[in-house]
């Protein structure tokens, strides 16, 4: 009888412990209900019922130790702006509002209260206006994705003050100006840069030459001048795309990292000859130098002859396989 009583007590304590670890805290519960109300109680959030536990049955909500740590709302009919109450989810580590084409306005300042936030993804919405400087107050963010929106104005130089950033994805917006000079002095990690398909212009800072970017995509803008500082023999860069700009530099002088597997220099004003051996040593999976001002023989060897002739087309006088003989 005593053993049975002890077992009952043990399992009661275990049940209470497990229940408390999954049940939603009152503050987070109230914040989520306010968020739902601010978004006009959309059908996508119909599971957000105050009579149920937000940590176990609410769509897009994940918890750790009774605190909401991830909120994902995507691919649904959501109208309105990002609710200010988002800043009341103080333990949030992931915030993902994506593929919400009727989500408008800008990013509320209350987001800066999320000191534990690591992933901020606001992708493919109708958010607009300038990217706010106060985003840089989110010092724990490692991944910033604001792509496919309607943001305008310059890239905030303060993004360089986010010490843990590993990727900046602000492509496919309507951003103007150039790459901030402060991107030549990141305070922490050197993040991957995805700035493509904007309205950026001017020269890129020479100070970028000291950084070893893993991936850089500046394509589809209006950059001019020298882009060679993105390259270097001793770097470990994997992907570079500077196509569809107006970069102007001599190809024969470039030293390429042996690690590059994707290189797109097409549709620029790049001139001169191919370097004799640099490109033949690369294990390229993607390559394009079309629509430039290049001349002379295509070096034989490596993978350069495995690409279609189109990747060499519309230059001044390139020749040799896979093009016509010189």
C-alpha positions in Angstrom: 0.0 0.0 0.0 2.8 2.4 0.9 4.6 1.6 -2.4 1.4 2.3 -4.3 1.0 5.6 -2.5 4.6 6.7 -3.3 4.0 5.8 -7.0 0.9 8.0 -7.1 2.8 10.9 -5.5 5.7 10.4 -8.0 3.5 10.4 -11.1 1.5 13.3 -9.8 4.7 15.4 -9.4 5.9 14.2 -12.8 2.5 15.2 -14.5 2.6 18.6 -12.8 6.2 19.1 -13.9 5.5 18.2 -17.5 2.3 20.2 -17.7 4.1 23.3 -16.3 6.9 23.0 -18.8 4.6 23.1 -21.7 1.8 25.4 -20.5 1.8 28.9 -21.7 2.8 31.8 -19.4 0.1 34.3 -18.7 2.0 37.3 -20.1 2.8 35.5 -23.4 -0.7 34.2 -23.7 -2.1 37.8 -23.3 0.4 39.2 -25.8 -0.5 36.6 -28.4 -4.2 37.3 -28.0 -3.6 41.0 -28.5 -1.5 40.3 -31.6 -4.4 38.2 -33.0 -6.9 41.0 -32.2 -4.6 43.6 -33.9 -4.5 41.4 -37.0 -8.3 41.4 -37.1 -8.7 37.8 -35.8 -7.8 36.1 -39.1 -8.9 32.5 -39.8 -5.2 31.5 -40.0 -5.0 32.1 -36.2 -8.3 30.4 -35.4 -6.5 27.9 -33.2 -5.5 30.7 -30.9 -8.3 30.0 -28.5 -7.9 31.4 -25.0 -9.4 28.2 -23.6 -6.5 26.2 -24.9 -2.8 26.2 -24.2 -0.8 28.4 -26.5 2.3 26.3 -26.2 0.7 23.0 -27.4 -2.1 23.8 -29.8 -1.7 27.3 -31.3 -0.6 27.5 -34.9 2.9 28.9 -35.4 3.8 29.1 -31.6 6.7 27.2 -30.0 7.7 27.3 -26.4 10.5 26.5 -24.1 10.0 26.4 -20.3 6.5 28.0 -20.6 7.9 31.0 -22.6 7.1 31.6 -26.3 10.4 31.3 -28.1 9.3 31.1 -31.8 6.4 32.7 -33.7 5.9 31.8 -37.3 2.9 33.3 -39.2 3.2 32.7 -43.0 1.3 32.0 -46.2 -2.1 33.2 -45.1 -4.6 36.0 -45.5 -3.3 38.5 -42.9 -4.2 42.1 -43.2 -2.8 45.0 -41.1 0.5 46.0 -39.6 2.9 44.1 -37.4 1.4 44.6 -34.0 3.3 46.5 -31.4 2.6 43.8 -28.9 5.2 41.6 -30.6 7.7 43.3 -28.3 6.0 41.8 -25.3 7.1 38.3 -26.2 10.4 38.9 -24.4 11.9 35.4 -24.8 11.3 35.2 -28.6 14.2 33.8 -30.5 12.6 33.4 -33.9 10.1 35.8 -35.5 8.9 34.9 -39.0 6.2 36.8 -40.8 6.6 35.7 -44.4 4.5 35.4 -47.5 1.9 37.8 -46.1 1.2 40.1 -49.1 -1.3 42.2 -47.2 0.9 42.9 -44.2 1.7 46.6 -44.5 3.4 49.5 -42.6 6.9 49.3 -41.2 8.7 47.4 -38.4 7.5 48.6 -35.0 10.0 50.1 -32.6 8.8 47.7 -29.9 10.7 44.9 -31.7 13.9 46.3 -30.0 12.6 44.8 -26.7 13.3 41.3 -28.1 16.9 41.1 -26.8 17.0 37.3 -27.3 15.9 37.3 -30.9 18.2 35.3 -33.2 16.2 35.0 -36.4 14.2 37.8 -37.9 12.5 36.9 -41.2 10.0 39.4 -42.6 10.0 38.1 -46.2 7.6 38.7 -49.1 5.2 41.1 -47.5 4.1 44.6 -48.3 6.2 46.3 -45.6 7.4 49.6 -46.8 9.3 52.8 -45.9 12.9 52.9 -44.7 14.6 50.0 -42.9 14.7 51.5 -39.4 18.1 52.2 -37.8 16.9 50.7 -34.5 17.0 47.2 -36.0 20.7 47.3 -35.0 19.6 47.2 -31.3 18.9 43.5 -31.8 22.4 42.4 -30.9 21.6 38.7 -30.8 20.2 38.4 -34.3 22.3 36.0 -36.5 20.0 36.0 -39.6 18.2 39.0 -41.0 15.8 38.5 -43.9 13.8 41.5 -45.1 13.7 40.4 -48.8 10.9 40.8 -51.3 9.3 43.8 -49.7 8.8 47.4 -50.6 11.5 49.0 -48.4 12.9 52.3 -49.7 15.8 54.6 -48.9 19.4 53.8 -48.0 20.7 50.7 -46.3 21.2 51.5 -42.6 24.9 51.7 -41.8 24.0 50.7 -38.3 23.6 47.1 -39.5 27.3 46.8 -39.2 26.9 47.1 -35.4 25.1 43.8 -35.0 27.9 41.5 -33.8 26.4 38.1 -34.4 25.0 38.6 -37.9 25.8 35.8 -40.3 23.6 36.9 -43.2 22.0 40.1 -44.4 19.2 39.4 -46.9 17.6 42.7 -48.1 17.3 41.8 -51.7 14.3 42.5 -53.9 13.3 45.8 -52.4 13.5 49.4 -53.7 16.6 50.5 -51.7 18.7 53.4 -53.0 22.1 54.8 -52.3 25.3 52.8 -52.1 26.8 50.2 -49.7 27.4 52.0 -46.4 31.0 52.8 -45.6 30.4 51.2 -42.2 30.2 47.9 -44.0 33.9 48.1 -44.1 34.0 47.8 -40.3 31.7 45.1 -39.0 32.0 44.8 -35.3 31.6 41.0 -35.2 31.0 38.4 -37.8 31.5 39.1 -41.5 28.0 38.3 -42.8 26.9 37.0 -46.2 25.6 40.0 -48.2 22.5 39.6 -50.4 21.7 43.0 -51.8 20.5 42.1 -55.2 17.6 43.5 -57.2 17.4 46.9 -55.6 18.2 50.4 -57.0 21.5 50.7 -55.3 24.2 52.8 -57.1 27.6 54.4 -56.8 30.9 52.7 -55.9 31.3 50.1 -53.3 33.7 50.9 -50.4 37.3 50.0 -50.9 37.4 48.9 -47.3 35.4 45.8 -48.2 38.6 44.4 -49.6 39.8 43.3 -46.1 36.8 41.0 -45.6 36.5 37.4 -46.5 32.9 37.1 -47.4 31.5 33.6 -47.8 28.8 34.8 -50.3 28.2 38.2 -52.0 25.3 39.0 -54.3 25.1 42.6 -55.6 23.4 41.8 -58.9 20.7 43.8 -60.5 21.7 47.2 -59.2 23.5 50.2 -60.7 26.9 50.0 -59.1 29.8 51.5 -60.9 33.6 51.5 -60.6 35.9 48.8 -59.3 34.5 45.6 -57.9 37.8 43.7 -57.8 38.2 44.2 -54.0 35.7 41.4 -53.5 38.2 38.9 -54.8 41.6 37.7 -53.4 43.8 34.6 -53.7 43.8 34.0 -49.9 40.1 34.4 -49.3 37.6 31.5 -48.9 34.7 33.0 -50.8 32.3 30.5 -52.3 29.8 32.6 -54.3 30.1 36.0 -56.0 27.4 37.5 -58.2 27.9 41.1 -59.4 26.0 40.8 -62.7 23.7 43.4 -64.2 25.6 46.4 -62.9 28.2 48.8 -64.5 31.4 47.6 -62.7 34.5 48.5 -64.6 37.8 46.7 -64.0 40.4 44.6 -65.7 39.8 40.9 -65.4 43.4 39.8 -66.1 44.5 41.4 -62.8 42.1 39.5 -60.6 43.3 36.7 -58.2 40.5 34.4 -57.4 39.9 32.3 -54.2 40.4 28.6 -55.0 37.1 28.0 -53.1 34.8 29.8 -55.5 32.1 27.5 -57.1 29.7 30.2 -58.4 30.9 33.3 -60.3 28.7 35.6 -62.3 30.3 38.8 -63.7 27.9 39.1 -66.7 26.4 42.4 -68.0 29.0 44.8 -66.7 31.9 46.9 -68.3 34.6 44.4 -67.4 37.5 44.5 -69.9 40.8 42.9 -70.8 41.9 39.3 -71.1 41.3 36.2 -69.1 43.9 35.5 -66.4 46.1 32.7 -67.8 45.6 30.1 -65.0 43.4 31.6 -62.3 40.0 30.3 -63.6 41.2 26.9 -64.8 41.9 25.9 -61.2 38.4 26.6 -59.9 35.8 23.8 -59.4 33.1 26.0 -60.9 29.4 25.0 -60.9 28.1 28.3 -62.2 30.0 30.7 -64.4 29.0 33.7 -66.6 31.1 36.5 -68.1 28.8 37.4 -71.0 27.9 41.0 -72.1 31.2 42.6 -71.1 34.3 44.0 -73.0 36.6 40.9 -72.8 39.0 39.9 -75.6 41.5 37.2 -76.3 41.6 33.4 -75.9 39.6 31.5 -73.3 42.2 29.5 -71.3 42.1 25.8 -71.9 41.7 23.4 -69.0 39.7 23.0 -65.9 36.0 23.4 -66.4 35.9 26.5 -68.6 35.1 24.4 -71.7 32.2 22.6 -70.1 30.0 25.7 -70.1 27.7 26.7 -72.9 29.0 29.3 -75.4 26.3 31.7 -74.2 28.2 32.4 -70.9 31.0 34.0 -73.1 28.7 35.7 -75.6 28.5 39.4 -76.4 32.1 40.3 -75.6 34.5 42.1 -78.0 36.7 39.3 -79.2 36.8 36.2 -77.0 37.8 33.1 -78.9 38.7 29.4 -78.3 36.6 26.5 -77.1 33.7 26.5 -76.5 33.7 29.5 -79.0 35.2 29.6 -82.4 39.0 29.0 -82.7 41.2 32.0 -82.4 
